[in-house]
Amino acid sequence: MFKIIRYEVVDSTFKVARNLQNTEEYTTVIAKRQLKGRGRFGREWLSPIGGLWFTTILYPRTSICTYSLLSLLSSLSISKTLEKNTMLKPKIRWPNDVYVNDRKIAGILIESDVNGDIIERSLVGIGVNVNFSLDHLPIELRDKATTILEEFGKPIDEDTLLIEILLTLREYYEKYKKGLYNEIVIEIKKEGDFIGNHVILYTHSKKIKAFIRDLDIYGNLIIDVEGGTMTLTPKDVEKLELVKTSESESS
């Protein structure tokens, strides 16, 4: 069904996948543990035994303007799969994370080879906190992250979850390649927890207080800020924080 390359321990599945040449689409590199896992903007991603740490190779051959949508549909695939297999209620957090009970349970990292305006190859790195306790994380992360074991109360089969995520990813990705962007965006909005909320956006140079108005057809963020409306892509924003109701009312 899918070509899956398995390792016990690697620096990162992303690094292994990047070095693969001429391999078929959906080829997936997975490891039980990563020593140097990373997230967006080079942030460290802790990858203990008991998680799903994998990278899938895709060949979108679509416009670079759809990059945000590719990231969001990957998050959507995880959210839908967790909901189906655990009865949890995950929420997508733009542009690339999945949260349960306001704590991060999964994240996405995508890097692409671009030729002109066309995304030729994408490496979709996915990390899902599955069957480990919060004791395996540093104290400072235990109120910000969670795991399926912690939320669901029992372990689930990691291999089954991997295949389910890949199947769901393929479903949305094939729609994406056909240009069914609006159909995907509608589902992302249903699974998201950010539209219609006040947020703090951390850009490369400053902090912005904003109200999230909507997503555009490519999955970019449409925000209201003092002075008007603007659109942001994932490359513009390092971090998004939801503002609690009491905070937004007092600001």
WOSUL-V284266 format. One record per residue. N is the residue number from 1. RES is the residue in one small letter. PSI is psi in whole degrees, -180 to 180 (999 if undefined). Layout:
BEGIN
n->N res->RES psi->PSI
n->N res->RES psi->PSI
END
This chain:
BEGIN
n->1 res->m psi->-57
n->2 res->f psi->143
n->3 res->k psi->114
n->4 res->i psi->124
n->5 res->i psi->119
n->6 res->r psi->142
n->7 res->y psi->154
n->8 res->e psi->-55
n->9 res->v psi->135
n->10 res->v psi->164
n->11 res->d psi->-53
n->12 res->s psi->144
n->13 res->t psi->-28
n->14 res->f psi->-45
n->15 res->k psi->-42
n->16 res->v psi->-46
n->17 res->a psi->-37
n->18 res->r psi->-31
n->19 res->n psi->-4
n->20 res->l psi->135
n->21 res->q psi->145
n->22 res->n psi->40
n->23 res->t psi->158
n->24 res->e psi->157
n->25 res->e psi->146
n->26 res->y psi->4
n->27 res->t psi->132
n->28 res->t psi->129
n->29 res->v psi->126
n->30 res->i psi->146
n->31 res->a psi->150
n->32 res->k psi->-27
n->33 res->r psi->140
n->34 res->q psi->138
n->35 res->l psi->-28
n->36 res->k psi->47
n->37 res->g psi->148
n->38 res->r psi->158
n->39 res->g psi->-158
n->40 res->r psi->148
n->41 res->f psi->32
n->42 res->g psi->11
n->43 res->r psi->146
n->44 res->e psi->138
n->45 res->w psi->110
n->46 res->l psi->133
n->47 res->s psi->69
n->48 res->p psi->167
n->49 res->i psi->137
n->50 res->g psi->0
n->51 res->g psi->172
n->52 res->l psi->112
n->53 res->w psi->106
n->54 res->f psi->160
n->55 res->t psi->130
n->56 res->t psi->138
n->57 res->i psi->127
n->58 res->l psi->156
n->59 res->y psi->77
n->60 res->p psi->-44
n->61 res->r psi->47
n->62 res->t psi->170
n->63 res->s psi->146
n->64 res->i psi->-22
n->65 res->c psi->-14
n->66 res->t psi->10
n->67 res->y psi->-45
n->68 res->s psi->-39
n->69 res->l psi->-36
n->70 res->l psi->-41
n->71 res->s psi->-45
n->72 res->l psi->-36
n->73 res->l psi->-27
n->74 res->s psi->-44
n->75 res->s psi->-40
n->76 res->l psi->-40
n->77 res->s psi->-40
n->78 res->i psi->-47
n->79 res->s psi->-48
n->80 res->k psi->-40
n->81 res->t psi->-43
n->82 res->l psi->-41
n->83 res->e psi->-42
n->84 res->k psi->-38
n->85 res->n psi->-12
n->86 res->t psi->-11
n->87 res->m psi->9
n->88 res->l psi->168
n->89 res->k psi->75
n->90 res->p psi->157
n->91 res->k psi->136
n->92 res->i psi->135
n->93 res->r psi->112
n->94 res->w psi->140
n->95 res->p psi->-5
n->96 res->n psi->16
n->97 res->d psi->160
n->98 res->v psi->131
n->99 res->y psi->150
n->100 res->v psi->126
n->101 res->n psi->42
n->102 res->d psi->22
n->103 res->r psi->142
n->104 res->k psi->131
n->105 res->i psi->-17
n->106 res->a psi->155
n->107 res->g psi->162
n->108 res->i psi->141
n->109 res->l psi->124
n->110 res->i psi->131
n->111 res->e psi->142
n->112 res->s psi->150
n->113 res->d psi->121
n->114 res->v psi->133
n->115 res->n psi->106
n->116 res->g psi->-114
n->117 res->d psi->3
n->118 res->i psi->131
n->119 res->i psi->109
n->120 res->e psi->-46
n->121 res->r psi->138
n->122 res->s psi->135
n->123 res->l psi->117
n->124 res->v psi->100
n->125 res->g psi->128
n->126 res->i psi->132
n->127 res->g psi->124
n->128 res->v psi->126
n->129 res->n psi->109
n->130 res->v psi->-87
n->131 res->n psi->52
n->132 res->f psi->155
n->133 res->s psi->164
n->134 res->l psi->-15
n->135 res->d psi->-21
n->136 res->h psi->-5
n->137 res->l psi->153
n->138 res->p psi->150
n->139 res->i psi->-39
n->140 res->e psi->-13
n->141 res->l psi->-9
n->142 res->r psi->-19
n->143 res->d psi->0
n->144 res->k psi->-21
n->145 res->a psi->161
n->146 res->t psi->176
n->147 res->t psi->164
n->148 res->i psi->-42
n->149 res->l psi->-43
n->150 res->e psi->-41
n->151 res->e psi->-37
n->152 res->f psi->-24
n->153 res->g psi->-1
n->154 res->k psi->155
n->155 res->p psi->156
n->156 res->i psi->160
n->157 res->d psi->121
n->158 res->e psi->-39
n->159 res->d psi->-41
n->160 res->t psi->-42
n->161 res->l psi->-41
n->162 res->l psi->-51
n->163 res->i psi->-40
n->164 res->e psi->-40
n->165 res->i psi->-44
n->166 res->l psi->-39
n->167 res->l psi->-43
n->168 res->t psi->-40
n->169 res->l psi->-45
n->170 res->r psi->-40
n->171 res->e psi->-49
n->172 res->y psi->-36
n->173 res->y psi->-39
n->174 res->e psi->-36
n->175 res->k psi->-41
n->176 res->y psi->-45
n->177 res->k psi->-25
n->178 res->k psi->-4
n->179 res->g psi->18
n->180 res->l psi->56
n->181 res->y psi->-44
n->182 res->n psi->-40
n->183 res->e psi->-40
n->184 res->i psi->-43
n->185 res->v psi->-39
n->186 res->i psi->-44
n->187 res->e psi->-38
n->188 res->i psi->-42
n->189 res->k psi->-39
n->190 res->k psi->-35
n->191 res->e psi->-5
n->192 res->g psi->162
n->193 res->d psi->20
n->194 res->f psi->-31
n->195 res->i psi->135
n->196 res->g psi->15
n->197 res->n psi->152
n->198 res->h psi->139
n->199 res->v psi->165
n->200 res->i psi->124
n->201 res->l psi->126
n->202 res->y psi->111
n->203 res->t psi->-174
n->204 res->h psi->-21
n->205 res->s psi->-16
n->206 res->k psi->175
n->207 res->k psi->131
n->208 res->i psi->129
n->209 res->k psi->129
n->210 res->a psi->166
n->211 res->f psi->127
n->212 res->i psi->114
n->213 res->r psi->-44
n->214 res->d psi->179
n->215 res->l psi->146
n->216 res->d psi->-178
n->217 res->i psi->-20
n->218 res->y psi->6
n->219 res->g psi->10
n->220 res->n psi->158
n->221 res->l psi->126
n->222 res->i psi->118
n->223 res->i psi->151
n->224 res->d psi->126
n->225 res->v psi->169
n->226 res->e psi->119
n->227 res->g psi->-6
n->228 res->g psi->-158
n->229 res->t psi->143
n->230 res->m psi->163
n->231 res->t psi->133
n->232 res->l psi->144
n->233 res->t psi->167
n->234 res->p psi->-31
n->235 res->k psi->-20
n->236 res->d psi->-22
n->237 res->v psi->124
n->238 res->e psi->-34
n->239 res->k psi->145
n->240 res->l psi->129
n->241 res->e psi->130
n->242 res->l psi->141
n->243 res->v psi->129
n->244 res->k psi->151
n->245 res->t psi->-45
n->246 res->s psi->-36
n->247 res->e psi->-42
n->248 res->s psi->-34
n->249 res->e psi->-30
n->250 res->s psi->-12
n->251 res->s psi->999
END
